[in-house]
Structures are given as structure tokens and as C-alpha cells.
Amino acid sequence: MKIVFVVPDMVGGGTERIVSLLANEYARKGIDTAVLIFAGNTVEYPLDKRVEVVISGGPSGGNPIIRLKRLRFMREYYRKNRDCVIFAFSVMGAVFSAIATLGERHRTLVSERSNPDVYDHKRIRDFFYRRADKVVLQTEDVLKYFGKGIRKKAVIIPNPVDPALPPVFTGKRNRKICSVGRLEPLKDHRTMITAFHEFQKDFPDYTLEIYGKGSLEKELKTMVKKLCLDNKVNFHGFCPTVLEEIRGHAMYILSSKFEGISNALVEALSMGMPVIATDCPVGGTRMCIKDHENGILVPVEDSGAMANAMRELASNESLSQKLAQNAAKSREKFSIERIAEQFLECMEDDG
């Protein structure tokens, strides 16, 4: 068997990171593995030298001629690899692969990676999802967005943890609160900054460390300045060693309005960090966190509730330690070995 991951590109992003982790794990196991990039030519995540990287032509810009050439390339590749199993990690990856394999038989898995409720072409997506053998979803809540034809072949598989994750922190934590994620509207940094503004009135010796880049960077920095938090909130941009940087921080914050399963959240939990996260659609945080057992859940866009959760952790050392110890158990639950095996098992299941 050969596994072929199909993605638009391998630029820095959550989906691409998961693909790199899975591809490397299968290569380590001795499984013939490839990553087929159909709309780009960039590989920003490290791939095992045994993983074949296939570029099918680069971006099309909507040009139908380039897309036809892409389809012809993909068809020829699949014909040369008649035993391959297709793991499409995007809607268009599923579409192009289905068209490229017309008249042939390749077992196909599609992994839904975005918000299924806001996709612009649901009918096209659902038509090609129904053609797949399996549809992998990240949470149970995502099931309700699809009809029976897709639900009957759906499998719930969460994201894996990077095996190179730093070890669980056991020392005395510093007075820093952190967040890791793109500076985009869905991540809702505004609510987090507002909550921190209220929190630091009672705990002025804490700082907020924000890691990530995005279109809202200027706006968020302006907000921080207006709140007179210039010396309390630090923007670090993209940091390749972010996990090492944050592992000793007092708490990790996820303020998103929407998440599947946040890679950064799972990593924070697996490093044994006390976590506060929004209970946002589509159920990813609720799937990872049991409130006040291994983290604290707060409502979406509720800065008051988030500030109260910060105060609770800062003032209750025993609770902080309890959450951290229980959170560290996520490391085994979301191990790459376990998640990679679940993908293989679902493709072996004829049901």
C-alpha cells in the first residue's frame, strides 16, 4: 500500500502541519508515503527524506488550462501508483482526485479541516465527499452539518501531537499569560486583550505574551496602546521555538470564535500548561477539555468570564497544579502513533 496525501500547498498552517506529522510517521513505519501538492510549490514543514513530494503544477489562478494540465498530471500519477490510497486533506483535493481517477478504483479518505457551515459550495463538496470511502471529521459536532450519506461513512479522529514536543514543565511557573495563533478575526484576540486589561488591575505583575502574525496586528497593537498596556502586552510574531518559550508560563489562552481542534491548544495541554479556552464551535475545545478538570472553558466573546478565569487560576495555586497535571495526560491521548493508526484502521474497515 502507498498513502498519498493531497493538499493545495505545504505552507505554514494547521492542516499542513498535521499532514507532515502523519506522513513522517507512516514513513517511519516503513509505509510508502507521498505528499501531492496540487496548487502550490512550497514545503515549509520538515518531511522525512523517505516521503515523496509531488508537485502537480503550482497555482492556477483559476486558469482552466492550467487546471486541466493539473488533472492530467494527477491522473497519470495515480495510474502509475494503482495501489495507492488517497488521503485528501482539502475539499478541492477531494474534487481533483475524484475527477483524476474517473473509471479507476482508489480507496479515498477525505479529511474535513475547515468550518463546514460557511463553505461556499456545499453541494459540490458534499457530492464529492459522498464518493469517498471515508470522511474524517475532528469532532462529533461537525456531524450535524452533513447529511446521512456522509454521516454513515464519517469517522471522528482528532489531531495528533508533535512527537518532538518539549517535555512537561515541572518547575515554578512565571507570571506570564500566553496565546499562540494567527492574528485574524476568528481567533478573537480583542476579547483576550480586554479580559487581560481587567485581570491585570488585580494582578499587575502579569504580562500577556502573544505569538503569531496576521492581518490584525496593527489594529491589536493600537488597541493595546489605547488601553495603556504597552508595557504589559508583548507581540512576538512568528517564533519557531514558541513551545520552548511558553512551556513555563502561568497559563495558556485560546480565545477563538471557531476551532476544529486547535493544534496549539493540544500542545499546550500536552506540555502540562493550565489552559483557559472558549467553548466554541465546532466542539474541538469541549472534546479536549473537561471544565475545571484539565482546563477551564469560557463562553465565546465573553471577556468578563475570561477575566474571571484568569483571576481564578492566578489566585488558586492548587487548582492551577491540578489542571496542569491532568492536562499532561493529553500527550498520550493525542500521540502521533495512536492517531496515525486510527487513520489506517478506518480505511481497513469495510463498514
C-alpha positions in Angstrom: 0.0 0.0 0.0 1.1 3.6 -0.7 -0.5 6.6 1.0 -0.8 9.8 -1.0 -1.7 12.9 1.0 -3.3 15.5 -1.3 -3.1 19.2 -0.2 -3.1 22.6 -2.0 0.3 23.5 -0.6 2.6 22.9 2.3 2.9 26.4 3.6 2.7 27.1 7.4 -0.7 26.2 8.6 -2.5 23.7 10.9 -3.6 21.3 8.2 -0.2 21.2 6.6 1.4 20.5 9.9 -0.9 17.6 10.6 -0.1 16.2 7.1 3.7 16.5 7.8 3.3 14.7 11.1 1.3 11.8 9.7 3.4 11.5 6.5 6.6 11.3 8.6 5.0 8.7 11.0 4.0 6.5 8.1 7.4 6.8 6.5 9.0 5.8 9.9 6.8 2.7 9.9 8.1 1.8 6.5 4.9 2.6 4.6 5.4 4.1 1.1 4.2 7.7 1.5 3.8 10.8 -0.7 2.6 14.3 -0.4 0.9 15.6 -3.6 0.7 19.4 -3.8 -1.8 20.5 -6.4 -1.9 24.3 -6.1 1.5 25.4 -4.9 5.1 24.5 -4.8 6.2 25.3 -1.2 7.1 22.9 1.6 7.6 24.7 4.9 7.3 21.8 7.3 10.1 19.2 7.6 9.4 16.0 5.8 11.2 12.7 6.2 13.6 12.1 3.3 11.6 8.9 2.6 8.4 10.9 1.9 8.0 11.6 -1.8 7.0 15.2 -2.6 5.0 15.5 -5.8 4.3 19.0 -7.4 1.4 18.9 -9.9 2.0 22.3 -11.5 1.6 25.1 -8.9 -1.1 27.7 -8.6 -3.7 28.0 -11.4 -5.1 31.4 -10.6 -8.4 30.0 -11.8 -7.0 29.4 -15.3 -8.9 26.4 -16.8 -6.0 25.3 -19.0 -3.6 25.1 -16.0 -6.3 23.1 -14.1 -6.7 20.7 -17.0 -2.9 20.1 -17.0 -3.1 19.6 -13.3 -5.8 17.0 -13.7 -3.9 15.2 -16.4 -0.7 15.1 -14.3 -2.7 13.8 -11.3 -4.4 11.1 -13.4 -1.0 9.9 -14.8 0.4 9.8 -11.3 -2.5 7.8 -9.9 -2.2 5.4 -12.8 1.5 4.9 -12.1 0.5 4.2 -8.4 -2.5 2.0 -8.8 -2.2 0.6 -5.3 -2.2 4.0 -3.6 -4.7 5.1 -1.1 -5.7 8.8 -1.4 -5.8 11.0 1.8 -7.3 14.3 0.6 -6.9 17.0 3.2 -8.9 19.7 1.5 -12.2 19.9 -0.4 -10.6 20.7 -3.7 -8.1 17.9 -3.1 -11.1 15.6 -3.0 -12.6 17.1 -6.1 -9.5 17.0 -8.2 -8.6 13.5 -7.1 -12.1 12.2 -7.8 -12.1 13.6 -11.3 -8.5 12.4 -11.9 -9.4 8.8 -11.0 -12.7 8.5 -13.0 -13.0 5.0 -14.3 -10.4 3.7 -11.8 -10.5 2.4 -8.3 -8.6 4.1 -5.5 -9.7 4.0 -1.9 -10.1 7.6 -0.8 -10.3 9.3 2.6 -11.3 12.9 2.9 -10.4 14.9 6.0 -12.6 17.9 6.7 -10.4 20.7 8.0 -12.5 23.9 8.0 -15.8 25.2 9.2 -18.3 23.1 7.2 -21.1 25.6 7.7 -19.5 28.5 5.9 -18.2 26.7 2.9 -19.4 28.5 -0.3 -20.1 25.4 -2.4 -21.7 22.9 -0.1 -23.4 20.9 -2.8 -20.2 20.4 -4.8 -18.3 19.5 -1.6 -21.0 17.0 -0.4 -21.2 15.4 -3.8 -17.5 14.5 -3.8 -17.5 13.7 -0.1 -20.1 11.0 -0.8 -17.8 9.5 -3.4 -15.1 9.0 -0.8 -14.8 5.7 1.2 -14.3 7.6 4.5 -14.8 11.1 5.7 -12.7 12.1 8.7 -14.1 14.8 11.0 -12.4 16.3 14.0 -15.4 16.4 16.4 -18.8 14.9 16.9 -20.4 18.4 16.5 -19.3 18.6 12.9 -21.5 15.6 12.0 -24.7 17.7 12.2 -23.6 19.8 9.2 -23.7 16.8 6.9 -26.5 14.6 5.5 -26.9 10.8 6.1 -24.9 9.8 3.1 -21.8 11.4 4.5 -22.5 10.7 8.2 -22.7 6.9 7.6 -19.1 6.9 6.4 -17.8 9.5 8.8 -15.1 8.8 11.4 -14.1 11.1 14.3 -10.3 11.4 14.6 -8.6 14.3 16.5 -5.3 15.9 15.6 -2.0 14.4 16.8 0.6 15.9 19.0 4.1 16.5 17.5 6.4 13.8 18.9 9.1 16.5 19.2 7.0 18.4 21.8 9.0 19.7 24.7 8.7 17.7 28.0 6.1 18.6 30.6 7.1 21.6 32.7 7.5 20.8 36.4 9.1 23.9 37.9 7.7 27.1 39.3 5.7 29.0 36.7 6.5 32.6 35.8 3.8 35.3 35.8 3.2 35.3 32.1 0.0 34.5 30.2 0.3 33.4 26.6 -1.5 32.9 23.3 -0.4 31.3 20.1 -2.3 31.7 16.8 -2.8 33.8 13.7 -3.8 37.4 14.4 -7.1 37.1 12.5 -10.7 37.8 13.4 -11.7 34.2 14.1 -9.0 34.0 16.8 -10.7 36.9 18.7 -7.6 38.4 20.3 -9.7 41.5 21.2 -11.7 39.6 23.8 -8.5 38.2 25.3 -6.8 41.6 25.5 -10.0 43.1 27.0 -10.1 40.3 29.6 -6.4 40.8 30.4 -7.0 44.5 30.8 -9.5 43.8 33.6 -7.4 41.0 35.1 -4.2 43.0 35.4 -6.0 45.6 37.6 -5.9 42.9 40.3 -2.7 41.2 39.2 -0.5 43.9 37.9 2.7 41.8 37.9 1.5 39.6 35.0 2.2 40.1 31.3 0.4 38.9 28.2 2.7 37.3 25.5 1.1 37.0 22.1 2.7 34.8 19.4 1.6 34.9 15.8 1.3 37.1 12.7 -1.7 38.2 10.8 -3.8 41.0 9.3 -5.0 42.4 12.6 -1.5 43.0 14.1 -1.6 46.8 13.6 -5.2 47.1 14.9 -4.4 45.0 18.0 -1.3 46.9 18.8 -3.3 50.1 18.6 -5.9 48.6 21.0 -3.1 47.7 23.4 -1.8 51.3 23.3 -5.2 52.8 23.9 -5.7 50.6 27.0 -2.2 51.8 28.2 -0.9 48.2 28.2 2.2 48.9 26.2 4.5 47.5 29.0 2.1 44.6 29.7 1.3 43.1 26.4 4.1 41.8 24.1 3.8 40.8 20.4 6.4 38.2 19.4 5.3 37.5 15.8 6.1 34.0 14.4 8.5 32.2 16.7 9.9 28.8 15.6 10.8 27.9 19.2 7.5 29.1 20.7 6.8 25.8 22.6 10.0 26.1 24.5 9.3 29.8 25.1 5.8 29.3 26.6 6.0 26.0 28.5 6.8 27.6 31.8 4.1 30.3 31.5 1.3 30.6 34.1 -1.5 30.0 31.7 -2.4 29.5 28.0 -5.4 31.2 26.5 -7.4 30.2 23.4 -10.0 32.9 22.6 -11.3 31.7 19.3 -14.8 32.1 17.9 -14.4 28.9 16.0 -12.0 26.0 16.0 -11.9 22.4 14.9 -9.2 21.1 17.2 -6.5 23.7 17.8 -3.1 22.3 17.4 -1.6 24.9 19.7 -4.3 24.1 22.4 -3.5 20.4 22.3 0.2 21.1 22.5 -0.3 23.4 25.5 -2.3 20.8 27.3 0.2 18.1 26.4 3.0 20.2 27.9 1.0 20.4 31.2 0.0 24.0 30.9 -3.0 25.4 32.8 -5.4 26.4 29.9 -8.4 28.7 29.5 -10.3 28.2 26.3 -13.5 29.3 24.7 -16.2 26.7 24.3 -16.5 27.5 20.6 -18.0 25.7 17.6 -17.4 23.1 16.4 -16.8 21.4 19.7 -13.0 20.9 19.5 -12.2 22.6 22.8 -15.0 20.7 24.6 -13.6 17.5 23.1 -10.2 18.2 24.6 -11.2 19.9 27.9 -13.4 18.9 30.8 -14.2 22.1 32.6 -12.1 22.6 35.8 -10.6 19.1 35.5 -7.9 19.7 32.8 -8.7 23.2 31.8 -11.3 26.0 32.1 -14.0 26.6 29.4 -15.5 30.0 29.0 -18.2 31.3 26.6 -17.2 32.8 23.2 -16.7 36.6 23.2 -17.2 36.9 26.9 -14.3 39.0 28.2 -15.8 39.1 31.8 -15.8 35.3 32.1 -12.3 35.0 30.7 -11.0 37.7 33.1 -12.6 35.8 36.0 -11.0 32.5 34.8 -7.6 34.3 34.8 -8.2 35.6 38.3 -9.2 32.1 39.5 -6.0 30.5 38.2 -3.8 33.3 39.4 -5.2 33.1 42.9 -5.6 29.3 43.3 -2.3 27.5 43.0 -3.8 24.1 43.8 -6.3 24.4 41.0 -3.5 25.5 38.6 -1.5 22.4 39.5 -4.4 20.1 39.2 -5.3 21.4 35.8 -1.7 21.1 34.7 -1.3 17.5 35.9 -4.5 16.4 34.2 -3.8 18.3 31.0 -0.5 16.5 30.6 -2.4 13.2 30.1 -3.4 14.6 26.6 0.1 13.7 25.5 -0.7 10.0 25.3 -4.3 10.5 24.2 -3.3 12.5 21.1 0.0 10.8 20.4 1.0 10.6 16.7 1.3 6.8 16.9 -2.3 6.5 18.1 -3.8 9.0 15.7 -1.9 7.6 12.7 -3.1 4.1 13.5 -6.7 5.4 13.7 -6.4 6.7 10.1 -5.2 3.3 8.9 -7.8 1.4 10.8 -10.7 3.4 9.4 -9.5 2.6 5.8 -9.3 -1.1 6.6 -12.9 -1.1 7.9 -15.2 -2.2 5.1 -18.1 -0.8 7.1 
